[in-house]
């Protein structure tokens, strides 16, 4: 006999007020900065949380899935406080403890940590709607504000591509069943081909995630549809 999932009513707003979560997110961002990575702090996780929540809402998924997607988005990079390597798995374990202490149910925790543990393109898969929404939201955050040191743009391709991105927007059309990532790239800073050079695996992952949600994925750069 199938048992209905149990939900506690935990909210993204409540998680955003959790002292341990916020300190770990801030510390993780500091540590990544020390080794030269782009910004992974409050700006990034808050944006990913909002996009993941909105993705499921616009596709008609019912509560609590959009809220759980938002929570997964907020906590997905917290594992960088341990190490960049396997940070998705570390984040899932840390999130499990935080959410349990906040009164989340086993069903809620299972959905959230499976999404977090599957957001890295090397090993991740859209195993449920929350995971698919998190993948799409995380891989869509390409923007010049993530670059910590503009002086490195000429020598670091990741910084250069991010610095060239003047605008990025994830558009979810629930009626047409399309999910479109629109980018405006300054080609004087980085050529479009450089974007594909480093992000092709992310775009393939986004296409799988969109398909899981019953949608097609589109990539539009400088108003030209490329995928």
C-alpha positions as CSV (number, residue, x, y, z in Angstrom):
1,X,0.0,0.0,0.0
2,X,1.4,3.4,-1.0
3,X,1.8,5.9,1.8
4,X,1.1,9.5,1.1
5,X,4.0,11.9,1.6
6,X,4.1,13.8,4.9
7,X,4.8,17.5,4.9
8,X,5.6,19.9,7.7
9,X,5.0,23.2,6.1
10,X,8.6,24.2,6.2
11,X,9.3,27.4,4.2
12,X,12.1,28.9,2.3
13,X,11.7,32.1,4.4
14,X,12.3,30.0,7.5
15,X,15.4,28.4,6.1
16,X,16.8,31.8,5.1
17,X,16.7,32.8,8.8
18,X,18.6,29.7,9.9
19,X,21.9,30.9,11.5
20,X,23.9,27.8,10.8
21,X,22.8,27.7,7.2
22,X,23.7,31.3,6.6
23,X,27.1,31.1,8.3
24,X,28.0,28.0,6.3
25,X,26.9,29.7,3.1
26,X,29.0,32.8,3.8
27,X,32.0,30.7,4.9
28,X,31.8,28.5,1.8
29,X,31.8,31.6,-0.4
30,X,34.9,32.9,1.4
31,X,36.7,29.6,0.9
32,X,35.9,29.5,-2.8
33,X,37.1,33.0,-3.2
34,X,40.4,32.0,-1.6
35,X,41.0,29.5,-4.4
36,X,39.7,31.7,-7.3
37,X,36.2,30.6,-7.9
38,X,33.3,32.9,-8.8
39,X,30.8,34.1,-6.3
40,X,28.7,31.4,-4.7
41,X,27.3,33.4,-1.8
42,X,24.0,34.9,-0.8
43,X,23.4,36.5,-4.2
44,X,23.8,33.2,-6.0
45,X,21.9,31.0,-3.7
46,X,19.0,33.4,-3.2
47,X,18.7,33.8,-7.0
48,X,18.8,30.1,-7.6
49,X,16.2,29.5,-4.9
50,X,13.9,32.1,-6.5
51,X,14.3,30.6,-10.0
52,X,13.8,27.0,-8.9
53,X,10.6,28.0,-7.0
54,X,9.3,30.0,-9.9
55,X,10.1,27.2,-12.4
56,X,7.8,24.7,-10.7
57,X,5.2,27.3,-10.0
58,X,4.9,28.4,-13.6
59,X,4.7,24.8,-14.7
60,X,1.7,24.2,-12.4
61,X,3.3,22.0,-9.8
62,X,1.4,22.2,-6.5
63,X,2.7,23.0,-3.1
64,X,4.9,22.0,-1.4
65,X,7.1,21.2,-4.4
66,X,7.9,24.8,-5.4
67,X,8.7,25.6,-1.8
68,X,11.0,22.5,-1.5
69,X,12.7,23.6,-4.8
70,X,13.4,27.0,-3.3
71,X,14.9,25.4,-0.2
72,X,17.0,23.1,-2.3
73,X,18.2,26.1,-4.3
74,X,19.2,28.0,-1.1
75,X,21.1,25.2,0.4
76,X,22.6,23.5,-2.8
77,X,26.1,25.0,-2.5
78,X,26.5,24.9,1.3
79,X,28.8,21.8,0.9
80,X,31.6,24.1,-0.4
81,X,32.2,24.9,3.3
82,X,33.8,21.4,3.4
83,X,35.5,21.2,-0.1
84,X,34.7,22.0,-3.7
85,X,35.2,18.4,-4.6
86,X,31.9,16.5,-4.1
87,X,30.3,19.6,-2.7
88,X,26.9,18.4,-3.8
89,X,27.1,15.3,-1.5
90,X,28.5,17.3,1.3
91,X,25.7,19.9,0.9
92,X,23.0,17.2,1.0
93,X,24.3,15.8,4.3
94,X,24.6,19.2,5.9
95,X,21.1,20.1,4.6
96,X,19.7,16.9,6.1
97,X,20.8,17.9,9.6
98,X,19.7,21.5,9.3
99,X,16.3,20.5,8.0
100,X,15.8,17.7,10.5
101,X,16.5,20.2,13.3
102,X,14.0,22.6,11.8
103,X,11.2,20.0,11.9
104,X,11.1,18.9,8.3
105,X,9.6,15.5,7.6
106,X,11.6,12.6,6.1
107,X,9.7,13.0,2.9
108,X,10.6,16.7,2.6
109,X,14.2,16.0,3.4
110,X,14.5,13.1,1.0
111,X,13.2,15.3,-1.9
112,X,15.5,18.2,-1.1
113,X,18.7,16.3,-0.5
114,X,18.2,14.2,-3.6
115,X,18.0,17.4,-5.6
116,X,21.0,18.9,-3.9
117,X,23.0,15.8,-4.4
118,X,22.2,15.8,-8.2
119,X,22.9,19.4,-9.1
120,X,26.6,18.9,-10.3
121,X,26.9,18.3,-14.0
122,X,29.6,15.6,-13.6
123,X,27.2,13.2,-11.8
124,X,23.8,14.8,-11.5
125,X,20.5,13.7,-12.9
126,X,17.0,15.2,-12.7
127,X,15.6,12.5,-10.4
128,X,12.5,14.4,-9.4
129,X,10.8,17.8,-10.3
130,X,12.7,19.6,-7.5
131,X,16.1,18.3,-8.8
132,X,15.2,19.3,-12.4
133,X,14.2,22.8,-11.3
134,X,17.4,23.2,-9.2
135,X,19.6,22.1,-12.2
136,X,17.9,24.7,-14.5
137,X,18.2,27.5,-12.0
138,X,21.8,26.8,-10.9
139,X,23.1,26.5,-14.5
140,X,21.4,29.6,-15.6
141,X,23.2,32.0,-13.3
142,X,25.9,33.3,-15.6
143,X,26.6,37.0,-14.9
144,X,29.4,39.5,-14.7
145,X,28.6,40.3,-11.0
146,X,29.8,36.8,-10.1
147,X,33.4,37.7,-11.1
148,X,35.5,38.6,-8.0
149,X,38.6,39.9,-9.7
150,X,38.1,41.5,-13.2
151,X,41.9,41.7,-13.6
152,X,41.8,37.9,-14.1
153,X,39.3,38.1,-17.0
154,X,42.1,38.0,-19.7
155,X,43.6,34.8,-18.3
156,X,40.7,32.8,-16.9
157,X,38.0,31.7,-19.3
158,X,35.4,31.1,-16.6
159,X,35.8,34.6,-15.3
160,X,35.8,36.0,-18.9
161,X,32.6,34.2,-19.9
162,X,30.8,35.3,-16.7
163,X,32.2,38.9,-17.1
164,X,30.9,39.1,-20.6
165,X,27.3,38.1,-19.5
166,X,25.5,41.4,-19.1
167,X,22.1,39.7,-18.7
168,X,20.8,36.2,-18.0
169,X,17.1,35.3,-17.7
170,X,15.4,31.9,-17.4
171,X,11.9,32.1,-19.0
172,X,9.5,29.3,-18.2
173,X,6.4,29.1,-20.4
174,X,3.9,26.7,-18.9
175,X,1.5,26.9,-21.8
176,X,4.1,26.3,-24.6
177,X,6.1,23.9,-22.3
178,X,9.4,25.7,-23.1
179,X,12.2,26.7,-20.8
180,X,14.5,29.3,-22.4
181,X,17.8,30.7,-21.1
182,X,18.3,34.1,-22.6
183,X,21.8,35.6,-22.4
184,X,23.2,38.9,-23.5
185,X,26.9,38.6,-24.0
186,X,29.4,41.3,-24.7
187,X,31.4,39.7,-27.6
188,X,34.2,42.3,-27.1
189,X,34.9,40.5,-23.8
190,X,34.2,36.9,-24.8
191,X,33.1,35.2,-27.9
192,X,29.9,33.1,-27.9
193,X,32.0,30.0,-28.7
194,X,33.9,30.3,-25.4
195,X,30.5,30.0,-23.7
196,X,30.0,26.6,-25.4
197,X,33.6,25.6,-24.7
198,X,33.1,25.6,-21.0
199,X,29.3,25.3,-20.5
200,X,28.2,22.6,-23.1
201,X,27.9,20.0,-20.4
202,X,25.7,22.3,-18.4
203,X,23.4,22.9,-21.4
204,X,23.1,19.2,-22.0
205,X,22.1,18.8,-18.3
206,X,19.5,21.6,-18.6
207,X,18.0,19.9,-21.7
208,X,17.6,16.7,-19.7
209,X,16.1,18.6,-16.8
210,X,13.6,20.4,-19.0
211,X,12.6,17.1,-20.7
212,X,12.0,15.6,-17.2
213,X,9.6,18.4,-16.6
214,X,7.9,17.8,-20.0
215,X,9.4,20.8,-21.6
216,X,11.9,21.7,-24.4
217,X,15.0,23.7,-23.5
218,X,16.1,26.6,-25.6
219,X,19.3,28.7,-25.4
220,X,19.1,32.2,-26.8
221,X,22.3,34.3,-26.9
222,X,22.1,37.9,-28.1
223,X,18.6,37.3,-29.4
224,X,19.6,34.3,-31.6
225,X,18.3,30.9,-30.8
226,X,21.3,28.5,-30.7
227,X,19.6,25.4,-29.1
